[in-house]
Amino acid sequence: MENFILSNGLKIPAVGTGTNTYGKEENQYMGKLNGDFSALNSAIKAGYRLIDTAIAYRNEAGVGESVFNSGVARAEFFLTTKIPAGDEYIGSKELARQTVENSLKNLKTDYIDLYLIHFPIEDENKLKQTWEVLESFVDQGKIKSIGVSNFEVAHLETLKKYARIQPAVDQIQSNPSLWNQELIDYLLKNNIQPEAWGPLSKITDIQIKKIEKIAANYGKNWGQIILRYQIQRGVVVIPKSHDPRRQQSNLELFDFSLTGPEVAAIESL
């Protein structure tokens, strides 16, 4: 597994797994929790160590249980979770502190590798106080890195004004229908690690056919080409699958490199 280096010097795996449908009936995001984390267990067995969850997914505790019982040392994992923007979670500093403490408890760990604000907090005072709480947990060593999710440039510029610790990561949508290159360029310029959620989503049959022509040059599938493209441009990817074969396939990205013309062809999709 290759890694990227965050602004604080810590390593983050280039590939992780999302978990937003794990432990739920019919593998649906809004499905009832059923405790079935076999998909996460198979991902860990395949070698995934960057595990991405969120309070909004309702499955922090199940994710934590799977990681805790995996037989893999805690230090080998890079655990990410996210705080929602609702007042019940960030309405006051005390609520925000309790939210983080609950995540630590749910994940059965004494530290979280990366804690993100899940969506922009439009109230600037609440954004400021939430960020200050996250910074305080970094000071305590209970959070290693802090960042944001779904933040655009304007949100990041607002946060920059008063953040003592600048965000290490911005987890954003990036896929063949929305590469989000302008935002990614901004993030890289400002030493904020871009991380793509849903990197294999929102792709058309026509786009797949074009990518498969490139894939044939390497004996790869279209998904591997998309993920490799993201990594080559400096983006962490967190694909998600319930199929152990696809999980394994999504890790097999480091034995080839795309050429300049191939990259240009993918960018133009």
C-alpha positions in Angstrom: 0.0 0.0 0.0 1.3 3.5 -0.9 0.7 6.4 1.4 0.3 10.2 1.2 1.9 12.4 3.8 -0.5 14.8 5.5 0.5 18.4 6.5 1.2 17.2 10.0 3.6 14.6 8.8 1.4 11.6 9.4 0.8 8.9 6.7 -2.6 8.2 5.2 -3.1 5.1 3.0 -3.8 6.0 -0.6 -6.8 3.6 -0.7 -9.4 3.0 2.0 -12.9 1.6 2.3 -16.1 3.5 2.9 -18.6 1.9 5.3 -21.8 3.8 4.9 -23.9 0.7 3.9 -22.1 -1.8 6.2 -24.1 -3.4 8.9 -27.4 -2.5 7.3 -30.3 -4.5 5.8 -30.1 -5.0 2.1 -26.8 -3.0 2.1 -28.8 0.2 2.0 -27.6 3.5 3.4 -31.0 4.0 5.2 -31.4 0.3 5.9 -32.1 -0.9 9.5 -28.9 -1.8 11.4 -28.6 -5.6 11.4 -25.0 -6.0 12.8 -23.7 -7.8 9.7 -20.2 -6.4 9.2 -19.0 -9.3 7.1 -18.1 -6.8 4.3 -15.9 -4.8 6.5 -14.3 -8.0 7.9 -13.5 -9.1 4.4 -12.1 -5.7 3.5 -9.8 -5.8 6.5 -8.7 -9.3 5.6 -8.0 -8.1 2.1 -5.6 -5.5 3.5 -7.7 -2.3 3.9 -6.4 -0.2 6.8 -8.0 3.2 6.1 -11.5 2.7 7.4 -14.0 5.6 6.9 -17.2 5.9 8.9 -19.3 8.7 10.3 -21.8 9.4 13.0 -24.5 9.9 10.3 -23.9 6.4 9.1 -25.3 5.1 12.5 -22.7 2.3 12.5 -19.7 3.7 14.3 -20.0 1.1 17.1 -20.2 -1.8 14.6 -17.2 -0.5 12.7 -15.4 -0.2 16.0 -16.3 -3.7 17.0 -15.0 -5.1 13.7 -11.7 -3.3 13.9 -11.3 -4.2 17.6 -11.9 -7.9 16.9 -10.0 -8.1 13.6 -6.8 -9.4 15.1 -4.9 -6.5 13.5 -3.0 -4.1 15.7 -4.7 -0.8 16.3 -1.6 1.1 15.2 -2.0 -0.4 11.7 -5.4 1.2 11.1 -6.2 4.7 10.0 -9.6 5.3 11.5 -11.8 8.2 10.2 -15.1 9.4 11.4 -17.1 12.6 11.0 -19.1 15.0 13.2 -22.5 16.1 11.8 -23.4 19.8 11.5 -26.7 19.5 13.5 -27.1 21.4 16.7 -27.6 18.2 18.7 -24.0 17.5 17.9 -22.3 20.9 17.7 -24.8 23.3 19.3 -22.3 24.1 22.0 -18.7 23.3 22.8 -19.9 20.8 25.5 -22.1 19.0 23.0 -19.2 18.8 20.5 -16.9 17.5 23.1 -19.4 14.8 24.1 -19.9 13.9 20.4 -16.2 13.3 20.0 -16.0 11.3 23.3 -18.9 9.1 22.0 -17.0 8.4 18.8 -14.0 7.3 20.8 -16.2 5.0 22.8 -18.0 3.6 19.8 -14.8 3.0 17.9 -13.2 1.3 21.0 -10.1 3.3 20.8 -8.2 5.9 22.8 -7.4 7.9 19.6 -8.9 8.6 16.2 -6.6 9.1 13.3 -8.8 11.6 11.4 -11.9 13.5 12.6 -13.8 15.4 9.9 -16.6 17.9 10.0 -19.1 16.1 7.7 -20.7 19.0 6.0 -20.1 22.8 6.1 -21.4 24.5 9.2 -22.9 27.7 7.9 -23.1 29.5 11.2 -19.5 30.8 11.5 -19.6 31.0 15.3 -20.6 27.3 15.5 -17.9 26.4 13.0 -15.3 28.2 15.0 -16.3 26.6 18.3 -16.5 23.1 16.8 -13.1 23.5 15.2 -11.7 24.7 18.6 -13.1 21.6 20.2 -11.4 19.4 17.6 -8.2 21.2 18.1 -8.4 20.6 21.8 -8.6 16.8 21.2 -5.6 17.1 19.0 -3.8 18.8 21.9 -4.8 15.9 24.1 -3.6 13.3 21.6 -7.1 11.8 21.3 -7.3 12.9 17.6 -4.3 12.7 15.4 -5.5 14.8 12.4 -8.6 17.0 11.8 -10.2 18.0 8.6 -13.4 18.6 6.7 -15.7 17.0 4.3 -17.7 18.5 1.4 -16.1 21.9 2.0 -15.8 24.3 -1.0 -13.1 27.0 -1.3 -15.2 29.6 0.4 -15.8 27.4 3.4 -12.1 26.6 3.7 -11.2 30.3 3.4 -13.5 31.1 6.2 -12.0 28.4 8.4 -8.5 29.5 7.6 -9.1 32.9 9.3 -9.2 31.4 12.8 -8.0 27.8 12.6 -4.9 27.3 14.8 -4.6 23.9 13.2 -5.3 24.0 9.5 -7.4 21.1 8.1 -5.3 18.2 6.9 -7.9 16.6 4.7 -11.0 17.7 2.6 -13.1 14.7 1.7 -15.0 15.6 -1.4 -17.0 14.1 -4.3 -14.8 13.2 -7.2 -15.9 10.8 -9.9 -16.2 10.7 -13.7 -19.2 13.0 -13.7 -17.5 15.5 -11.4 -13.7 15.4 -11.2 -13.8 18.5 -9.1 -10.3 19.5 -10.5 -10.5 23.2 -9.6 -11.2 22.4 -5.9 -8.5 19.7 -5.9 -6.0 22.1 -7.3 -6.8 24.5 -4.5 -6.4 21.8 -1.9 -3.1 20.6 -3.2 -1.8 24.2 -3.4 -2.8 24.8 0.2 -1.4 21.5 1.5 -4.8 20.0 2.2 -5.0 16.3 1.2 -7.9 15.7 -1.2 -9.9 12.5 -0.5 -12.5 11.2 -2.9 -15.7 9.7 -1.7 -17.7 7.6 -4.2 -14.8 7.6 -6.6 -16.5 4.9 -8.8 -20.0 6.3 -8.8 -21.9 8.4 -11.3 -20.2 6.8 -14.4 -22.0 6.2 -17.7 -21.9 3.2 -19.9 -20.2 5.3 -22.6 -17.5 6.4 -20.1 -16.9 2.8 -19.0 -16.4 1.7 -22.6 -13.8 4.5 -23.1 -12.0 3.6 -19.9 -12.0 -0.1 -20.8 -9.9 0.6 -23.8 -7.2 2.0 -21.5 -7.7 -0.9 -19.0 -7.0 -3.4 -21.8 -3.4 -2.0 -22.0 -2.7 -3.2 -18.4 -5.0 -6.2 -17.9 -7.1 -4.1 -15.5 -10.8 -3.3 -15.2 -12.3 0.1 -15.6 -12.6 0.7 -11.8 -8.9 0.1 -11.3 -8.1 2.7 -14.0 -10.3 5.3 -12.4 -8.8 4.7 -8.9 -5.3 4.8 -10.4 -6.0 8.1 -12.1 -7.2 9.6 -8.8 -4.1 8.4 -7.0 -1.7 9.7 -9.7 -3.2 13.2 -9.3 -2.7 13.1 -5.6 -6.1 12.0 -4.3 -6.8 9.5 -1.6 -9.7 7.2 -2.7 -12.2 5.4 -0.5 -14.2 3.0 -2.7 -16.7 0.7 -1.1 -17.8 -2.8 -2.0 -19.6 -5.7 -0.4 -18.0 -8.1 -2.8 -14.6 -9.5 -1.6 -13.4 -9.9 -5.1 -14.1 -6.2 -5.9 -12.5 -5.2 -2.6 -9.3 -7.0 -3.6 -9.4 -5.7 -7.1 -9.7 -2.1 -5.8 -6.4 -2.5 -4.0 -4.4 -3.8 -7.0 -3.4 -0.3 -8.2 0.3 -0.1 -7.7 1.8 -2.2 -10.4 1.1 0.2 -13.3 1.1 3.9 -14.1 -1.1 5.7 -16.6 0.6 7.6 -19.4 0.1 11.3 -20.1 -2.2 10.7 -23.0 -4.3 8.2 -21.0 -4.6 10.7 -18.1 -5.7 13.4 -20.6 -8.3 11.0 -22.1 -9.7 10.3 -18.6 -9.8 14.0 -17.7 -11.9 14.7 -20.8 -14.6 12.1 -20.0 
